[in-house]
Amino acid sequence: MSDERKNQILSAIIEHFIETAQPVGSKTIILSYNFNVSPATVRSDMATLEKEGMLTHPHTSSGRIPTDKGYRMYVDELADYQVAEAMARETLQSIREEQKTALAKQHVHAAVNLLSQASPNMVFATIPENNRTFFMGFSKMLKQPEFLEAPMQASQVMEVIEDRQHFLNGLAKLNLKEKAQILIGEENILEGIDSCSLIVTEYNFDGFKGAIGILGPKRMPYALNSALLTEVRNLLQNHEL
Protein backbone atom coordinates (compact mmCIF):
# COMPACT_ATOMS: atom_id res chain seq x y z
CA MET A 1 0.00 0.00 0.00
CA SER A 2 1.41 3.41 -0.99
CA ASP A 3 1.62 6.10 1.66
CA GLU A 4 -0.23 8.49 -0.65
CA ARG A 5 -3.22 6.18 -1.06
CA LYS A 6 -3.18 5.32 2.63
CA ASN A 7 -3.35 9.01 3.51
CA GLN A 8 -6.13 9.60 0.97
CA ILE A 9 -8.20 6.76 2.40
CA LEU A 10 -7.62 7.90 5.98
CA SER A 11 -8.55 11.45 5.04
CA ALA A 12 -11.69 10.27 3.23
CA ILE A 13 -12.80 8.13 6.18
CA ILE A 14 -12.27 10.92 8.69
CA GLU A 15 -14.05 13.56 6.59
CA HIS A 16 -16.98 11.24 5.91
CA PHE A 17 -17.24 10.33 9.59
CA ILE A 18 -17.10 14.00 10.60
CA GLU A 19 -19.97 14.73 8.23
CA THR A 20 -22.19 11.73 8.96
CA ALA A 21 -21.20 10.40 12.42
CA GLN A 22 -21.52 6.90 10.92
CA PRO A 23 -18.81 4.20 10.62
CA VAL A 24 -17.35 4.19 7.11
CA GLY A 25 -17.10 1.08 4.94
CA SER A 26 -15.04 0.36 1.84
CA LYS A 27 -18.04 0.64 -0.49
CA THR A 28 -18.78 4.13 0.76
CA ILE A 29 -15.18 5.17 0.21
CA ILE A 30 -15.14 3.91 -3.38
CA LEU A 31 -18.52 5.36 -4.34
CA SER A 32 -18.12 8.72 -2.61
CA TYR A 33 -14.47 9.48 -3.25
CA ASN A 34 -13.79 7.81 -6.63
CA PHE A 35 -10.86 5.62 -5.62
CA ASN A 36 -9.74 3.74 -8.72
CA VAL A 37 -9.01 0.50 -6.88
CA SER A 38 -11.00 -2.60 -6.02
CA PRO A 39 -13.10 -2.90 -2.84
CA ALA A 40 -10.74 -5.64 -1.69
CA THR A 41 -7.79 -3.25 -1.95
CA VAL A 42 -9.60 -0.59 0.06
CA ARG A 43 -10.57 -3.14 2.72
CA SER A 44 -6.94 -4.25 2.92
CA ASP A 45 -5.74 -0.66 3.28
CA MET A 46 -8.33 0.01 5.98
CA ALA A 47 -7.20 -3.08 7.87
CA THR A 48 -3.61 -1.82 7.73
CA LEU A 49 -4.67 1.60 9.00
CA GLU A 50 -6.45 -0.12 11.86
CA LYS A 51 -3.31 -2.09 12.74
CA GLU A 52 -1.39 1.20 12.77
CA GLY A 53 -3.85 2.59 15.30
CA MET A 54 -5.35 5.17 12.93
CA LEU A 55 -8.78 3.53 12.75
CA THR A 56 -10.98 1.34 14.86
CA HIS A 57 -14.38 -0.20 14.33
CA PRO A 58 -17.38 -0.53 16.63
CA HIS A 59 -18.45 -4.07 17.44
CA THR A 60 -21.85 -3.40 15.87
CA SER A 61 -20.46 -2.31 12.49
CA SER A 62 -17.98 -3.45 9.87
CA GLY A 63 -17.18 0.18 9.08
CA ARG A 64 -14.29 2.13 10.59
CA ILE A 65 -14.07 5.29 12.64
CA PRO A 66 -10.97 7.36 13.40
CA THR A 67 -8.99 7.06 16.61
CA ASP A 68 -7.31 9.95 18.40
CA LYS A 69 -4.12 9.02 16.57
CA GLY A 70 -5.97 9.12 13.27
CA TYR A 71 -7.43 12.53 14.05
CA ARG A 72 -3.95 13.79 15.00
CA MET A 73 -2.54 12.58 11.69
CA TYR A 74 -5.39 14.29 9.86
CA VAL A 75 -5.00 17.58 11.72
CA ASP A 76 -1.21 17.72 11.37
CA GLU A 77 -0.71 16.44 7.82
CA LEU A 78 -3.86 15.73 5.83
CA ALA A 79 -6.45 18.47 6.36
CA ASP A 80 -6.64 21.04 3.55
CA TYR A 81 -6.53 24.30 5.46
CA GLN A 82 -6.61 26.48 2.32
CA VAL A 83 -9.93 24.95 1.27
CA ALA A 84 -11.17 25.24 4.86
CA GLU A 85 -10.24 28.94 5.00
CA ALA A 86 -12.18 29.61 1.79
CA MET A 87 -15.18 27.70 3.14
CA ALA A 88 -14.97 29.61 6.43
CA ARG A 89 -14.97 32.97 4.65
CA GLU A 90 -17.90 31.93 2.45
CA THR A 91 -19.89 30.59 5.41
CA LEU A 92 -19.31 33.67 7.54
CA GLN A 93 -20.13 35.99 4.65
CA SER A 94 -23.40 34.15 4.06
CA ILE A 95 -24.31 34.35 7.76
CA ARG A 96 -23.44 38.05 7.88
CA GLU A 97 -25.65 38.74 4.86
CA GLU A 98 -28.51 36.85 6.51
CA GLN A 99 -27.98 38.81 9.72
CA LYS A 100 -27.96 42.10 7.82
CA THR A 101 -31.18 41.17 6.05
CA ALA A 102 -32.82 40.12 9.32
CA LEU A 103 -31.69 43.36 10.98
CA ALA A 104 -33.07 45.42 8.09
CA LYS A 105 -36.43 43.64 8.30
CA GLN A 106 -36.54 44.20 12.06
CA HIS A 107 -35.89 47.93 11.74
CA VAL A 108 -38.28 48.39 8.81
CA HIS A 109 -40.98 46.59 10.78
CA ALA A 110 -40.33 48.91 13.73
CA ALA A 111 -40.62 51.91 11.41
CA VAL A 112 -43.97 50.73 10.05
CA ASN A 113 -45.22 50.04 13.57
CA LEU A 114 -44.24 53.52 14.75
CA LEU A 115 -45.78 55.19 11.71
CA SER A 116 -48.97 53.19 12.11
CA GLN A 117 -49.37 54.40 15.68
CA ALA A 118 -48.93 58.02 14.62
CA SER A 119 -51.06 58.12 11.45
CA PRO A 120 -54.81 57.49 11.23
CA ASN A 121 -54.27 55.75 7.90
CA MET A 122 -52.80 52.47 6.72
CA VAL A 123 -49.02 52.27 6.40
CA PHE A 124 -46.80 49.85 4.49
CA ALA A 125 -43.22 49.04 3.58
CA THR A 126 -41.53 46.79 1.06
CA ILE A 127 -38.49 44.53 1.45
CA PRO A 128 -37.07 44.26 -2.09
CA GLU A 129 -34.77 41.30 -1.33
CA ASN A 130 -37.70 38.87 -1.21
CA ASN A 131 -40.45 40.99 -2.79
CA ARG A 132 -42.23 41.19 0.53
CA THR A 133 -44.71 43.89 1.48
CA PHE A 134 -46.28 44.26 4.88
CA PHE A 135 -49.07 46.52 6.07
CA MET A 136 -50.34 47.89 9.36
CA GLY A 137 -53.47 49.82 10.23
CA PHE A 138 -55.77 48.37 7.57
CA SER A 139 -58.66 47.81 9.98
CA LYS A 140 -58.15 51.34 11.34
CA MET A 141 -58.38 52.77 7.83
CA LEU A 142 -61.60 50.85 7.13
CA LYS A 143 -63.21 52.64 10.08
CA GLN A 144 -62.91 55.94 8.22
CA PRO A 145 -66.35 57.33 7.24
CA GLU A 146 -65.53 57.03 3.52
CA PHE A 147 -65.26 53.26 3.77
CA LEU A 148 -68.00 52.74 6.34
CA GLU A 149 -70.42 54.49 3.99
CA ALA A 150 -69.11 52.81 0.82
CA PRO A 151 -68.35 49.12 1.44
CA MET A 152 -67.56 48.63 -2.26
CA GLN A 153 -64.66 51.05 -2.03
CA ALA A 154 -63.37 49.21 1.02
CA SER A 155 -63.60 45.94 -0.91
CA GLN A 156 -61.61 47.41 -3.81
CA VAL A 157 -58.87 48.57 -1.47
CA MET A 158 -58.75 45.14 0.14
CA GLU A 159 -58.39 43.44 -3.26
CA VAL A 160 -55.44 45.66 -4.21
CA ILE A 161 -53.70 45.04 -0.90
CA GLU A 162 -54.24 41.29 -1.04
CA ASP A 163 -52.61 41.17 -4.49
CA ARG A 164 -49.11 41.89 -3.20
CA GLN A 165 -47.46 41.53 -6.60
CA HIS A 166 -49.86 44.06 -8.14
CA PHE A 167 -49.05 46.40 -5.29
CA LEU A 168 -45.31 46.00 -5.84
CA ASN A 169 -45.68 46.46 -9.60
CA GLY A 170 -47.52 49.72 -9.00
CA LEU A 171 -44.81 51.03 -6.69
CA ALA A 172 -42.17 50.01 -9.23
CA LYS A 173 -43.62 52.54 -11.68
CA LEU A 174 -42.65 55.36 -9.36
CA ASN A 175 -39.26 57.03 -9.47
CA LEU A 176 -38.92 57.01 -5.72
CA LYS A 177 -36.66 59.56 -4.11
CA GLU A 178 -36.04 60.73 -0.57
CA LYS A 179 -38.67 63.45 -0.81
CA ALA A 180 -42.11 62.02 -0.12
CA GLN A 181 -44.38 61.83 -3.16
CA ILE A 182 -48.06 62.62 -2.70
CA LEU A 183 -50.45 61.01 -5.20
CA ILE A 184 -54.05 62.14 -4.88
CA GLY A 185 -57.03 60.14 -6.11
CA GLU A 186 -56.67 59.54 -9.84
CA GLU A 187 -52.93 60.22 -9.61
CA ASN A 188 -52.64 56.99 -7.64
CA ILE A 189 -50.55 54.40 -9.49
CA LEU A 190 -52.48 51.59 -7.79
CA GLU A 191 -55.26 50.77 -10.23
CA GLY A 192 -58.73 50.39 -8.80
CA ILE A 193 -58.40 52.59 -5.74
CA ASP A 194 -58.59 56.14 -7.07
CA SER A 195 -60.74 56.85 -4.02
CA CYS A 196 -57.50 56.83 -2.03
CA SER A 197 -54.37 58.92 -1.82
CA LEU A 198 -50.86 57.58 -1.47
CA ILE A 199 -47.85 59.17 0.19
CA VAL A 200 -44.65 57.22 -0.39
CA THR A 201 -40.90 57.64 -0.16
CA GLU A 202 -37.76 55.53 -0.50
CA TYR A 203 -35.71 54.33 2.44
CA ASN A 204 -32.13 53.08 2.45
CA PHE A 205 -31.13 51.04 5.48
CA ASP A 206 -27.48 49.98 5.17
CA GLY A 207 -27.89 49.36 1.45
CA PHE A 208 -31.32 47.74 1.71
CA LYS A 209 -33.64 49.92 -0.33
CA GLY A 210 -37.41 49.81 -0.33
CA ALA A 211 -40.55 51.89 -0.19
CA ILE A 212 -42.38 53.07 2.89
CA GLY A 213 -45.66 54.91 2.71
CA ILE A 214 -49.16 55.77 3.82
CA LEU A 215 -52.41 54.87 2.07
CA GLY A 216 -55.78 56.29 3.00
CA PRO A 217 -58.89 58.10 1.81
CA LYS A 218 -58.43 61.36 -0.08
CA ARG A 219 -59.62 63.12 3.05
CA MET A 220 -56.36 62.77 4.94
CA PRO A 221 -54.01 65.16 6.79
CA TYR A 222 -51.53 65.44 3.92
CA ALA A 223 -49.00 67.73 5.57
CA LEU A 224 -48.97 65.74 8.80
CA ASN A 225 -48.77 62.37 7.05
CA SER A 226 -45.95 63.60 4.82
CA ALA A 227 -44.04 64.96 7.82
CA LEU A 228 -44.60 61.76 9.80
CA LEU A 229 -43.42 59.63 6.90
CA THR A 230 -40.30 61.71 6.34
CA GLU A 231 -39.42 61.73 10.04
CA VAL A 232 -39.88 57.95 10.43
CA ARG A 233 -37.85 57.33 7.28
CA ASN A 234 -35.04 59.45 8.71
CA LEU A 235 -35.19 57.60 12.03
CA LEU A 236 -34.98 54.32 10.15
CA GLN A 237 -32.01 55.35 8.04
CA ASN A 238 -30.17 56.78 11.04
CA HIS A 239 -30.61 53.57 13.09
CA GLU A 240 -32.66 55.44 15.67
CA LEU A 241 -35.51 52.92 15.90
Secondary structure, DSSP 4 states (H G I P E B T S, - for coil): --HHHHHHHHHHHHHHHHHH-S-B-HHHHHHHH---S-HHHHHHHHHHHHHTTSEE--TT-SSBEE-HHHHHHIIIII--HHHHHHHHHHHHHHHHHHHHHHHHHHHHHHHHHHHHHH-SSEEEEEEGGGTEEEEE-HHHHHTSHHHHH-HHHHHHHHHHHH-HHHHHHHHHTS---SSPEEE-GGG-SSTT-TTEEEEEEEEEETTEEEEEEEEEESSS-HHHHHHHHHHHHHHHHTT--
